[in-house]
Amino acid sequence: MQKIVSLLLAAAVFSAFLSGCSPETAGSGSSASLSDERPGAAAGESGAPQKNAKATASRPEESSAAPNTQRVPEVGAPDPSSSVLPSGSSSEPEPRTEQSREANSQTEPQTEPEAVAGEQPISPWTYQKLLGKGMDVDWSKTNQGRKYYNAQAAEDFAAAGVSHVRIRIADWASSDLLEGLDRQIADCLEHGLLPVIAYQADDFKNDPDEKNVQKVVDWWSKVARRYQDASYLLSFDLLLEATDALNKQPEALNELYEMLVTEIRKTNPERIIMISPRLRSDAAYLHELEIPSSHNGYLMAEWHFYASGPSKTNDRKLWTTGSDHERSLIDEKIALALAWQKETGIPTWVGAWMPGNYNDGNDYTIEEQVAFASYMTRQLTAAGIPFAVNSDTKFYDRKANEWIPEMKPVFDCIYH
């Protein structure tokens, strides 16, 4: 009799175990990342910078001046109780394996066709996925950039595998500048490139006084009004690196973001807006960011590292042979961004990194640049963090509309 009872108990336990491991239960955990769908021609097949209609999607609940320690509720965001990060990465810097990527792709929600076409508001997590691998461009930043830009550049970038461009702007939003920007945005959308407008705001960074704050607010107010009916694939990167005097005034930076987001939301309530931390957008200072009260859920954070390339002498961005220590410098920054994403519910992207120290004589051979760029690309891709490479003039001859042949190995290891 005792043996029969024991057998019955064992059967009951085994039955309970089976029910707990059923496919429904195993698959019910919230997948924190989006589909592996790449942006490309589909994103710009509409071929027009205008969206068909104003937003009709429901808006995420607003957070009232939520500090950065609170999670921001947002459409398409991962379950806050999940230990899985938005990209499917863990909080550790190690990349995912091919098996884990394949497993995640089975459960990740698919990107809505309307979002890919830019006709409806786009979740920041979806936008993060769409950004992919981009490039910083000076099409509207310099006189040379404006002079030589033509639609062939946008077509060539898209054909080569670039998925977005970060259009950097330094000057006042004059009629001439905006007319050129109109053409660039239209060309991007026609060829499947996501356009990101990034403003330099030098006067504010040098002296963040009330007068210069208002200049930045006026600039973005004008630009936001102009593009209030543009495709939702267009996004606004509010400040191109916090530098100079602003490095020591994080409160001034947060106050600016509060003012800018409030102003932009008057005309663009559901467009993706990006804020970045101080000290040249260092991920180590993401935790200082205060979430603007009018974010509406359509908010991302942009950060930089190696924006002017690695160095053979600077310990903070050292890269010589790719030693464990040198790799750890990269991994640690990525881990900081992933942890902040998980804590706040706000996705991030890298707005600039450079394969060589091009601005300082460039003492890296092509082979050394390939080694560094390969590791950067692999680690960021594994973490699910999109990025823009700095910058177009190092890879593309804008006068001849041709890719620079000697840089092809570096370009290919990043985009192919």
JOCOR-V48307 format. One record per pair of residues at least 12 apart in sequence whose ideal C-beta (glycine too) atoms are under 8 Angstrom apart, sorted by the first residue. I is the first residue (numbers start at 0). J is the second residue. Records with the same first field share a line. If there is no record, write none. Layout:
I = J ; J
This chain:
26 = 106
28 = 78 ; 81 ; 83
29 = 77 ; 78 ; 80 ; 81 ; 83
30 = 77 ; 83 ; 87 ; 103 ; 106 ; 107 ; 108
31 = 77 ; 78 ; 81 ; 83 ; 84 ; 85 ; 86 ; 87
32 = 77 ; 83 ; 84 ; 85 ; 86 ; 87 ; 103 ; 107 ; 124 ; 128 ; 383
33 = 75 ; 85 ; 107 ; 108 ; 110 ; 124 ; 125 ; 127 ; 128
34 = 104 ; 107 ; 108 ; 109 ; 110 ; 128
35 = 100 ; 104 ; 107
36 = 109 ; 110 ; 115 ; 128
37 = 131 ; 162
38 = 115 ; 129 ; 130 ; 131 ; 162 ; 163 ; 191 ; 193
39 = 157 ; 162 ; 191
40 = 157 ; 190 ; 191
41 = 115 ; 116 ; 191
42 = 115 ; 116 ; 117 ; 129 ; 188 ; 191 ; 192 ; 193 ; 232
43 = 157 ; 187 ; 188 ; 189 ; 190 ; 191 ; 192 ; 232
44 = 116 ; 191
45 = 116 ; 117 ; 118 ; 188 ; 230
46 = 188 ; 189
47 = 185 ; 188 ; 189 ; 230
48 = 181 ; 184 ; 185 ; 188 ; 229 ; 230 ; 233
49 = 228 ; 229 ; 230
50 = 117 ; 118 ; 119 ; 228 ; 229 ; 230 ; 231
51 = 118
52 = 118
53 = 228
54 = 119 ; 120 ; 231 ; 268 ; 269
55 = 119
56 = 74 ; 119 ; 120 ; 269
57 = 74
58 = 120 ; 268 ; 269 ; 295 ; 296
59 = 72 ; 73 ; 74 ; 295 ; 296 ; 297
60 = 72 ; 296
61 = 292 ; 293 ; 294 ; 295 ; 296
62 = 290 ; 292 ; 294
63 = 292
64 = 289 ; 290 ; 292
65 = 290 ; 292
66 = 289 ; 290
67 = 285 ; 286 ; 287 ; 288 ; 289 ; 290 ; 339 ; 342 ; 343
68 = 342 ; 343
69 = 290 ; 343
70 = 342 ; 343 ; 344
71 = 290 ; 294 ; 296 ; 298 ; 343 ; 344 ; 345
72 = 296 ; 344
73 = 122 ; 123 ; 124 ; 296 ; 297 ; 298 ; 344 ; 345
74 = 122 ; 296
75 = 108 ; 122 ; 123 ; 124 ; 125
76 = 122 ; 123 ; 124 ; 344
77 = 124 ; 344
79 = 344
84 = 337 ; 340 ; 341 ; 382 ; 383
85 = 124 ; 127 ; 340 ; 341 ; 346 ; 383
86 = 337 ; 382 ; 383 ; 384
87 = 99 ; 100 ; 103 ; 107 ; 383
88 = 337 ; 381 ; 382 ; 383
89 = 337
90 = 334 ; 337 ; 338 ; 341
91 = 334
92 = 327 ; 329 ; 330 ; 331 ; 333 ; 334 ; 337 ; 378 ; 382
93 = 330 ; 381
94 = 377 ; 378 ; 380 ; 381 ; 382
95 = 381
110 = 125 ; 128 ; 129
111 = 125
114 = 129 ; 231
115 = 129
117 = 188 ; 230 ; 231 ; 232 ; 233
118 = 230 ; 231
119 = 231
120 = 231 ; 269 ; 270 ; 297
121 = 231 ; 232 ; 271 ; 297
122 = 297
123 = 271 ; 296 ; 297 ; 298 ; 299 ; 345 ; 346
124 = 346
126 = 193 ; 234 ; 271 ; 299 ; 346
127 = 299 ; 346 ; 347 ; 348 ; 383 ; 384 ; 385
128 = 383 ; 385
129 = 162 ; 163 ; 193 ; 232
130 = 162 ; 163 ; 193 ; 195 ; 348 ; 385
131 = 162 ; 163 ; 385
132 = 160 ; 161 ; 162 ; 376 ; 385 ; 386 ; 388 ; 413 ; 414
133 = 161 ; 162 ; 163 ; 164 ; 165 ; 193 ; 195 ; 385 ; 386 ; 387 ; 388
134 = 156 ; 161 ; 163 ; 164 ; 165 ; 387 ; 388 ; 389 ; 390 ; 391 ; 394
135 = 164 ; 165 ; 167 ; 350 ; 351 ; 387 ; 388 ; 389 ; 390 ; 391
136 = 152 ; 164 ; 165 ; 166 ; 167 ; 390 ; 391
137 = 167 ; 390 ; 391 ; 392
138 = 152 ; 164 ; 166 ; 179 ; 183 ; 391
139 = 166 ; 167 ; 168 ; 176 ; 179 ; 180 ; 183
140 = 166 ; 167 ; 168 ; 169 ; 170 ; 199
141 = 169
143 = 397
144 = 397
145 = 176 ; 179
147 = 397 ; 398
148 = 179 ; 182 ; 183 ; 397
149 = 400
150 = 182 ; 186 ; 189
151 = 400
152 = 186 ; 391 ; 395 ; 397 ; 400
153 = 183 ; 186 ; 187 ; 189 ; 190 ; 192
154 = 186 ; 190
155 = 395 ; 400 ; 402
156 = 190 ; 192 ; 391 ; 395
157 = 190 ; 191 ; 192
158 = 190
159 = 402 ; 410 ; 414
160 = 414 ; 415
161 = 192 ; 414
162 = 191 ; 192 ; 193 ; 385
163 = 192 ; 193 ; 194 ; 195 ; 385 ; 387
164 = 187 ; 192 ; 193 ; 194 ; 195 ; 387 ; 391
165 = 195 ; 197 ; 236 ; 350 ; 351 ; 387
166 = 180 ; 183 ; 184 ; 194 ; 195 ; 196 ; 197
167 = 197 ; 199 ; 239
168 = 180 ; 196 ; 197 ; 198 ; 199
169 = 199 ; 201
171 = 218
172 = 218 ; 221 ; 222 ; 225
177 = 222 ; 225
180 = 196
184 = 226 ; 229 ; 233
188 = 230 ; 232 ; 233
193 = 232 ; 233 ; 234
194 = 232 ; 233 ; 234
195 = 233 ; 234 ; 235 ; 236 ; 273 ; 387
196 = 222 ; 226 ; 233 ; 234 ; 235 ; 236
197 = 236 ; 238 ; 239 ; 350
198 = 215 ; 218 ; 219 ; 222 ; 236 ; 237 ; 238 ; 239
199 = 239 ; 240
200 = 214 ; 215 ; 218 ; 238 ; 239
202 = 214
203 = 215 ; 238 ; 245 ; 255
204 = 238 ; 240 ; 241 ; 242 ; 243 ; 244 ; 245
205 = 243 ; 244
206 = 244
207 = 244 ; 245 ; 248 ; 251 ; 252 ; 255
212 = 251 ; 254 ; 255 ; 258
215 = 238 ; 255 ; 259
216 = 255 ; 258 ; 259 ; 262
219 = 235 ; 237 ; 259 ; 262 ; 263
220 = 262 ; 263
222 = 235
223 = 235 ; 262 ; 263 ; 265 ; 266 ; 267 ; 270
224 = 266
226 = 267
227 = 266 ; 267
231 = 269 ; 270 ; 271
233 = 270
234 = 270 ; 271 ; 272 ; 273 ; 299
235 = 263 ; 267 ; 270 ; 271 ; 272 ; 273
236 = 273 ; 275 ; 301 ; 350
237 = 255 ; 256 ; 259 ; 260 ; 272 ; 273 ; 274 ; 275
238 = 252 ; 255 ; 274 ; 275
239 = 350
240 = 275 ; 279 ; 280 ; 303 ; 306
241 = 275 ; 276 ; 277 ; 278 ; 279 ; 280
242 = 279
245 = 277
246 = 277 ; 278 ; 279
248 = 277
249 = 276 ; 277 ; 284 ; 287
252 = 276 ; 277
253 = 287 ; 288 ; 289
256 = 274 ; 288 ; 289 ; 291
257 = 289 ; 291 ; 292 ; 293
259 = 272 ; 291
260 = 272 ; 274 ; 291 ; 292 ; 293 ; 294 ; 298
261 = 291 ; 292 ; 293
264 = 293 ; 295
268 = 295
269 = 295 ; 297
270 = 297
271 = 297 ; 298 ; 299
272 = 294 ; 297 ; 298 ; 299
273 = 298 ; 299 ; 300 ; 301 ; 348 ; 350
274 = 288 ; 291 ; 298 ; 299 ; 300 ; 301
275 = 300 ; 301 ; 302 ; 303 ; 350
276 = 288 ; 300 ; 302
279 = 303 ; 306
280 = 301 ; 302 ; 303 ; 306 ; 350 ; 351
281 = 302 ; 303 ; 304
282 = 302 ; 304 ; 332 ; 333 ; 335 ; 336 ; 339 ; 347
283 = 332 ; 335
285 = 300 ; 302 ; 335 ; 336 ; 339 ; 347
286 = 339
288 = 300
290 = 343 ; 345
298 = 345
299 = 345 ; 346 ; 347 ; 348
300 = 339 ; 345 ; 346 ; 347 ; 348
301 = 347 ; 348 ; 349 ; 350
302 = 332 ; 336 ; 347 ; 348 ; 349 ; 350
303 = 349 ; 350 ; 351 ; 352
304 = 316 ; 329 ; 332 ; 349 ; 352
305 = 329 ; 352 ; 353 ; 375
306 = 350 ; 351 ; 352 ; 353 ; 389
307 = 353 ; 356 ; 357 ; 358 ; 359 ; 389
308 = 353 ; 354 ; 355 ; 356 ; 357 ; 358 ; 359 ; 361 ; 363
309 = 353 ; 355 ; 356 ; 363 ; 371
310 = 356
311 = 362 ; 363
315 = 328
316 = 328
318 = 367 ; 371
321 = 370 ; 371 ; 374
326 = 374
329 = 374 ; 375 ; 378
330 = 378
333 = 378 ; 379 ; 382 ; 384
336 = 382 ; 384
337 = 382 ; 384
347 = 384
348 = 384 ; 385 ; 386 ; 387
349 = 379 ; 384 ; 385 ; 386 ; 387
350 = 386 ; 387
351 = 387 ; 388 ; 389 ; 390
352 = 375 ; 386 ; 387 ; 388 ; 389
353 = 388 ; 389 ; 390 ; 393
354 = 368 ; 369 ; 371 ; 372 ; 375 ; 388 ; 409 ; 413
355 = 367 ; 368 ; 371 ; 393 ; 409
357 = 393
365 = 405 ; 406 ; 408 ; 409
366 = 408
368 = 409
369 = 408 ; 409 ; 412
372 = 409 ; 412 ; 413
373 = 412 ; 413
376 = 412 ; 413
388 = 413
393 = 406
394 = 406 ; 409 ; 410
